[in-house]
């Protein structure tokens, strides 16, 4: 029996000692069919792919050359492989899925100044400049307009000749107080009386209405929508971007899938993978997962192995659905008399739910530690306290400054 070492299907534990899902399946079949077996590892460490000359490497090549009687590993049944070797009925169904690193840690960190993020730095600076300009404009126009001068004891009567005895309510401080009260939508006890100052007030009120509405809407989105910041949510997204590179296992069925696909999107993805430098093809799933966790890389692998690693590594996530549908089967040399016998045995073990029990054993029961739950975007979450703590510091700072001013006064 020729095997390819791939956790959890075939794991080497010592000299000529192996364990895993496929080894347990092989032992179950020996109990039914009463045969002995010897395990050998594939020499070139690949599942098998056809080169330009039509020769096969890996497990498929070993079976084609009759170096083994069968292979019980995670060998995917494909049309091109079925042309040169025989397969039993599939003992596991799967598809191609996309593996990415989770980026939720970045979002979880939060910031004390999240309440400032709805508006950009440029907008905040522009808002401060506008506030100062409008306040000074209000002060200057009120100073020039006779309608803003009045006697405090006779407010409703104008005496423009005796201007020295009259007061103007729009001092510099009052002008800043009026514009600030309008900006905070609280109003103030200073009311414009002249047409010019009233016009400025109306325009400023319209401006603040738009700014406050936009800020409130953006802040609500920042505090209530808790999603991961990954920009990739489907295969289409992955194909349409250039920031994240993507690749597959070298000399595997997934590589064959993209190379032989006639779907335009997959053809384009294969062209990108083939021309990428440095290369995006990996020699093992562990190497692919390591590249995913280092960032900037998406690994397309078979869903059965993806489920296994997602159960154990909370830094990983799967995006999109399955790209195709296929199965793992026991591979044998062409014309092998064992094909029908092994197919019937697979059916028998499936009906007795032994296959499902073996999968539960290796995917879940043998897991060390708790299972990784769904990603944060799938859980109901409230806004994190650290996202709005900054405004409490602003309040505390204002109180301290007010007390210091009171002492100075």
C-alpha positions as CSV (number, residue, x, y, z in Angstrom):
1,X,0.0,0.0,0.0
2,X,1.7,3.2,-1.2
3,X,0.8,6.3,1.0
4,X,1.4,10.0,1.0
5,X,2.0,11.5,4.5
6,X,-0.7,14.0,5.1
7,X,-2.2,14.8,8.5
8,X,-4.7,13.4,9.6
9,X,-5.0,10.8,6.8
10,X,-1.6,9.2,7.2
11,X,0.8,10.1,10.0
12,X,4.2,8.5,10.6
13,X,4.8,7.8,14.3
14,X,8.0,5.7,14.1
15,X,10.0,3.3,12.0
16,X,7.4,1.6,9.8
17,X,4.7,2.8,12.1
18,X,1.8,4.8,10.9
19,X,-1.6,6.0,12.1
20,X,-4.4,8.2,10.8
21,X,-7.8,8.1,9.2
22,X,-6.6,6.1,6.2
23,X,-4.7,3.6,8.4
24,X,-7.8,3.0,10.6
25,X,-9.8,2.6,7.4
26,X,-7.3,0.1,6.1
27,X,-7.5,-1.9,9.4
28,X,-11.3,-1.9,9.2
29,X,-11.1,-3.3,5.7
30,X,-8.6,-6.0,6.8
31,X,-11.1,-7.2,9.4
32,X,-13.7,-7.6,6.7
33,X,-11.5,-9.0,3.9
34,X,-8.8,-10.8,6.0
35,X,-5.6,-9.6,4.3
36,X,-2.2,-8.5,5.4
37,X,-0.5,-5.3,4.0
38,X,2.8,-3.5,3.9
39,X,3.0,0.3,3.8
40,X,5.5,2.2,1.6
41,X,5.8,5.9,1.2
42,X,5.7,7.6,-2.2
43,X,9.2,8.4,-3.2
44,X,8.8,11.9,-4.6
45,X,6.3,13.1,-2.0
46,X,3.4,14.0,-4.4
47,X,0.0,12.7,-5.1
48,X,0.6,12.7,-8.8
49,X,0.3,14.9,-11.8
50,X,0.9,14.4,-15.5
51,X,3.8,16.2,-17.2
52,X,4.1,17.4,-20.8
53,X,5.4,14.0,-22.0
54,X,2.4,12.2,-20.6
55,X,4.3,10.6,-17.7
56,X,2.8,10.6,-14.2
57,X,4.7,11.1,-10.9
58,X,3.8,10.6,-7.3
59,X,1.2,8.0,-6.2
60,X,-0.4,7.7,-9.6
61,X,2.9,7.1,-11.2
62,X,3.8,4.4,-8.7
63,X,0.5,2.6,-9.3
64,X,0.9,2.9,-13.1
65,X,4.3,1.2,-12.9
66,X,2.8,-1.5,-10.6
67,X,5.1,-0.6,-7.7
68,X,2.2,-1.1,-5.3
69,X,-1.2,-2.9,-5.3
70,X,-3.2,0.1,-4.1
71,X,-3.0,3.5,-2.5
72,X,-5.1,4.6,0.5
73,X,-4.5,8.2,1.1
74,X,-6.2,11.6,0.3
75,X,-6.1,10.8,-3.4
76,X,-8.7,12.8,-5.2
77,X,-10.7,11.1,-8.0
78,X,-10.2,13.1,-11.2
79,X,-10.9,12.3,-14.9
80,X,-7.3,12.4,-15.9
81,X,-6.2,10.1,-13.1
82,X,-9.1,7.7,-13.8
83,X,-7.6,7.3,-17.3
84,X,-4.5,5.7,-16.1
85,X,-5.5,4.1,-12.7
86,X,-8.7,2.6,-11.2
87,X,-10.6,4.1,-8.3
88,X,-13.1,2.5,-5.9
89,X,-16.2,4.3,-4.8
90,X,-15.3,7.5,-2.8
91,X,-14.9,7.1,0.9
92,X,-15.1,10.8,1.5
93,X,-16.7,13.8,-0.4
94,X,-15.2,17.2,-0.5
95,X,-14.4,20.3,-2.6
96,X,-11.8,23.0,-3.0
97,X,-12.1,25.9,-0.5
98,X,-10.0,29.0,0.3
99,X,-8.0,29.4,3.5
100,X,-7.1,32.8,4.8
101,X,-5.7,34.2,8.0
102,X,-8.1,35.8,10.4
103,X,-7.5,39.5,11.0
104,X,-9.9,40.0,13.9
105,X,-7.1,40.7,16.4
106,X,-6.4,44.0,14.7
107,X,-10.1,45.0,15.1
108,X,-10.3,43.7,18.7
109,X,-7.5,46.0,19.8
110,X,-9.7,49.0,19.2
111,X,-8.6,52.5,20.0
112,X,-9.2,55.2,22.6
113,X,-9.9,57.6,19.8
114,X,-12.4,55.6,17.7
115,X,-14.9,58.3,18.2
116,X,-12.7,60.5,16.0
117,X,-12.4,58.0,13.2
118,X,-15.7,58.7,11.4
119,X,-14.2,61.9,10.1
120,X,-10.7,62.1,8.6
121,X,-8.0,64.3,9.9
122,X,-8.4,66.7,7.0
123,X,-12.1,67.1,7.8
124,X,-11.4,67.7,11.5
125,X,-8.8,70.4,10.7
126,X,-11.2,72.0,8.1
127,X,-13.9,72.0,10.7
128,X,-11.7,73.8,13.3
129,X,-10.7,76.4,10.7
130,X,-14.3,76.9,9.6
131,X,-15.3,77.4,13.3
132,X,-12.7,80.1,13.8
133,X,-13.5,81.9,10.5
134,X,-17.3,81.9,11.2
135,X,-16.8,83.1,14.8
136,X,-14.5,86.0,13.8
137,X,-16.8,86.9,10.8
138,X,-19.8,87.0,13.2
139,X,-17.8,89.3,15.6
140,X,-16.6,91.7,12.8
141,X,-20.0,91.9,11.0
142,X,-21.8,92.5,14.4
143,X,-19.3,95.3,15.2
144,X,-20.0,97.1,11.9
145,X,-23.8,96.6,11.8
146,X,-25.7,99.2,13.8
147,X,-28.5,96.7,14.4
148,X,-26.3,94.7,16.8
149,X,-25.7,97.8,19.1
150,X,-28.4,98.5,21.7
151,X,-28.9,99.9,25.2
152,X,-29.1,97.2,27.7
153,X,-31.9,99.0,29.5
154,X,-33.9,99.8,26.3
155,X,-33.3,96.9,24.1
156,X,-36.2,97.5,21.7
157,X,-35.3,101.2,21.0
158,X,-32.4,102.2,18.7
159,X,-30.3,105.3,19.4
160,X,-27.6,105.2,16.7
161,X,-26.4,108.7,17.5
162,X,-25.4,107.9,21.0
163,X,-23.5,104.8,20.1
164,X,-21.0,105.1,22.9
165,X,-23.6,104.3,25.5
166,X,-24.7,101.1,23.7
167,X,-23.4,97.6,23.9
168,X,-22.6,94.9,21.3
169,X,-23.4,91.4,22.4
170,X,-21.1,89.7,19.9
171,X,-17.8,90.1,21.5
172,X,-15.0,87.7,20.4
173,X,-15.8,85.2,23.2
174,X,-19.5,85.5,22.7
175,X,-19.1,84.9,18.9
176,X,-17.1,81.7,19.6
177,X,-19.7,80.7,22.2
178,X,-22.5,81.1,19.7
179,X,-20.9,79.1,16.9
180,X,-19.9,76.4,19.4
181,X,-23.4,76.1,20.7
182,X,-24.7,75.9,17.2
183,X,-22.2,73.2,16.3
184,X,-23.2,71.2,19.3
185,X,-26.9,71.7,18.4
186,X,-27.6,73.2,21.8
187,X,-28.1,76.9,20.9
188,X,-27.0,79.8,23.1
189,X,-28.4,82.9,24.9
190,X,-26.7,85.1,22.3
191,X,-29.1,85.8,19.4
192,X,-28.1,87.7,16.1
193,X,-30.3,90.7,15.3
194,X,-28.9,92.1,12.1
195,X,-29.6,90.6,8.7
196,X,-25.9,90.0,8.0
197,X,-25.3,88.1,11.2
198,X,-28.5,86.2,10.9
199,X,-27.4,85.1,7.4
200,X,-24.1,83.8,8.7
201,X,-26.0,82.0,11.5
202,X,-28.4,80.3,9.1
203,X,-25.6,79.2,6.8
204,X,-23.6,77.9,9.8
205,X,-26.6,76.0,11.1
206,X,-27.1,74.3,7.7
207,X,-23.4,73.4,7.7
208,X,-23.4,72.0,11.2
209,X,-26.6,70.0,10.5
210,X,-24.9,68.2,7.6
211,X,-21.7,67.7,9.5
212,X,-23.4,66.4,12.7
213,X,-25.7,64.1,10.7
214,X,-22.8,62.6,8.8
215,X,-20.7,62.1,11.9
216,X,-23.6,60.5,13.8
217,X,-24.2,58.0,11.0
218,X,-20.6,57.1,10.6
219,X,-20.0,56.8,14.4
220,X,-23.1,54.5,14.7
221,X,-21.6,52.3,11.9
222,X,-18.2,52.2,13.7
223,X,-19.6,51.2,17.0
224,X,-22.3,48.7,16.0
225,X,-20.9,46.9,13.0
226,X,-18.2,44.5,14.3
227,X,-16.8,42.6,11.3
228,X,-13.4,41.3,10.4
229,X,-11.5,43.7,8.2
230,X,-10.6,41.1,5.5
231,X,-11.4,42.4,2.1
232,X,-11.8,38.9,0.6
233,X,-15.2,37.2,1.0
234,X,-15.5,35.0,-2.1
235,X,-13.4,33.5,-4.9
236,X,-14.5,36.4,-7.1
237,X,-13.0,38.9,-4.6
238,X,-9.8,36.9,-4.5
239,X,-9.5,36.9,-8.3
240,X,-10.2,40.6,-8.7
241,X,-7.5,41.9,-6.3
242,X,-3.7,42.0,-6.5
243,X,-2.7,42.6,-2.8
244,X,-3.2,39.0,-1.6
245,X,-1.3,36.3,-3.5
246,X,-2.9,32.8,-3.8
247,X,-1.6,29.4,-4.6
248,X,-2.2,25.6,-4.4
249,X,-0.3,22.4,-3.6
250,X,2.2,21.5,-6.2
251,X,1.5,18.3,-8.2
252,X,-2.0,17.9,-6.7
253,X,-5.6,17.6,-8.0
254,X,-6.3,21.2,-7.0
255,X,-3.4,22.3,-9.3
256,X,-4.9,20.1,-12.0
257,X,-8.3,21.7,-11.4
258,X,-7.1,25.2,-12.2
259,X,-4.8,24.1,-15.0
260,X,-7.6,22.2,-16.9
261,X,-10.5,24.5,-16.0
262,X,-12.4,26.3,-18.9
263,X,-14.1,28.8,-16.6
264,X,-12.7,32.2,-17.4
265,X,-12.2,33.3,-13.8
266,X,-10.3,30.1,-12.9
267,X,-8.3,30.3,-16.1
268,X,-7.3,33.9,-15.1
269,X,-6.4,32.7,-11.6
270,X,-4.2,29.9,-13.0
271,X,-2.4,32.3,-15.3
272,X,-1.7,34.6,-12.3
273,X,-0.4,31.7,-10.2
274,X,1.7,30.3,-13.0
275,X,3.4,33.7,-13.7
276,X,3.8,34.8,-10.0
277,X,7.3,35.4,-8.8
278,X,8.3,34.2,-6.3
279,X,6.3,31.1,-6.8
280,X,2.9,30.5,-5.0
281,X,2.9,26.7,-5.2
282,X,3.8,24.8,-2.0
283,X,5.2,21.4,-1.4
284,X,2.8,20.5,1.5
285,X,-0.3,21.7,3.2
286,X,1.7,22.7,6.3
287,X,3.9,24.9,4.2
288,X,0.8,26.5,2.7
289,X,-0.8,27.1,6.1
290,X,2.5,28.7,7.4
291,X,2.4,31.1,4.4
292,X,-1.2,32.0,5.1
293,X,-0.5,32.8,8.7
294,X,2.5,34.9,7.8
295,X,0.0,37.2,5.9
296,X,-0.6,38.3,2.3
297,X,-1.3,34.8,1.0
298,X,-4.4,32.6,0.4
299,X,-4.1,28.9,0.1
300,X,-6.7,26.9,-1.9
301,X,-7.0,23.4,-0.5
302,X,-9.4,20.5,-0.2
303,X,-12.2,21.2,2.3
304,X,-11.6,17.9,4.3
305,X,-8.1,19.0,5.3
306,X,-9.3,22.6,5.7
307,X,-11.9,21.5,8.2
308,X,-9.2,19.6,10.1
309,X,-6.9,22.7,10.5
310,X,-9.8,25.1,11.2
311,X,-10.8,22.9,14.2
312,X,-7.3,23.3,15.7
313,X,-6.0,26.8,14.6
314,X,-8.1,29.8,15.5
315,X,-5.9,32.1,13.4
316,X,-7.4,30.6,10.2
317,X,-10.6,31.1,8.4
318,X,-12.4,29.7,5.4
319,X,-14.0,32.1,2.9
320,X,-16.6,31.5,0.2
321,X,-18.1,28.2,-0.7
322,X,-16.7,25.1,-2.4
323,X,-15.2,25.6,-5.9
324,X,-16.1,22.1,-7.0
325,X,-17.3,18.7,-5.8
326,X,-15.3,15.5,-5.8
327,X,-14.2,12.7,-3.6
328,X,-11.3,10.6,-2.2
329,X,-11.1,7.0,-3.4
330,X,-8.8,4.0,-3.1
331,X,-6.5,4.1,-6.1
332,X,-5.4,0.8,-7.8
333,X,-3.5,-0.1,-11.0
334,X,-5.6,-0.2,-14.2
335,X,-7.6,-3.5,-14.4
336,X,-7.0,-4.5,-10.8
337,X,-9.3,-7.3,-9.6
338,X,-9.4,-5.7,-6.1
339,X,-11.5,-2.7,-7.3
340,X,-14.9,-4.2,-7.0
341,X,-14.1,-6.0,-3.7
342,X,-12.8,-2.8,-2.1
343,X,-15.7,-0.8,-3.4
344,X,-18.2,-3.1,-1.8
345,X,-16.3,-2.9,1.4
346,X,-16.3,0.9,1.3
347,X,-20.1,0.8,0.9
348,X,-20.4,-1.7,3.8
349,X,-18.4,0.5,6.1
350,X,-20.3,3.5,5.0
351,X,-23.7,1.9,5.8
352,X,-22.4,0.8,9.2
353,X,-21.4,4.5,9.9
354,X,-17.8,3.4,10.5
355,X,-16.5,6.0,8.0
356,X,-18.3,8.8,9.9
357,X,-17.1,7.5,13.2
358,X,-13.5,7.5,11.9
359,X,-13.8,11.1,10.7
360,X,-15.2,12.2,14.0
361,X,-12.3,10.5,15.8
362,X,-9.6,12.2,13.7
363,X,-11.2,15.5,13.1
364,X,-12.8,16.2,16.5
365,X,-12.0,13.6,19.2
366,X,-8.3,13.7,18.7
367,X,-8.2,17.5,18.9
368,X,-6.1,19.0,21.7
369,X,-7.8,21.8,23.5
370,X,-11.2,23.5,22.8
371,X,-12.6,23.8,19.3
372,X,-12.2,27.1,17.5
373,X,-15.6,28.8,17.4
374,X,-17.0,30.8,14.5
375,X,-15.2,34.0,13.5
376,X,-16.2,37.2,15.3
377,X,-18.2,38.4,12.4
378,X,-20.7,35.6,12.9
379,X,-21.3,36.4,16.6
380,X,-23.5,39.0,18.0
381,X,-21.2,41.6,19.6
382,X,-21.6,44.9,21.3
383,X,-19.3,47.9,20.8
384,X,-16.1,47.5,22.8
385,X,-15.6,49.8,25.7
386,X,-12.1,50.9,24.5
387,X,-13.7,52.3,21.3
388,X,-15.3,55.1,23.2
389,X,-13.1,55.5,26.3
390,X,-11.4,58.5,24.6
391,X,-14.4,60.7,25.0
392,X,-14.2,60.1,28.8
393,X,-10.7,61.4,28.8
394,X,-11.8,64.5,26.9
395,X,-14.5,65.0,29.5
396,X,-12.0,64.6,32.4
397,X,-9.6,67.0,30.7
398,X,-12.3,69.6,30.3
399,X,-13.3,69.3,34.0
400,X,-9.6,69.8,35.1
401,X,-9.1,72.8,32.8
402,X,-12.4,74.3,34.0
403,X,-11.3,74.0,37.7
404,X,-7.9,75.6,36.8
405,X,-9.6,78.5,35.0
406,X,-11.9,79.0,38.0
407,X,-8.9,79.2,40.3
408,X,-7.3,81.7,38.0
409,X,-10.5,83.8,37.9
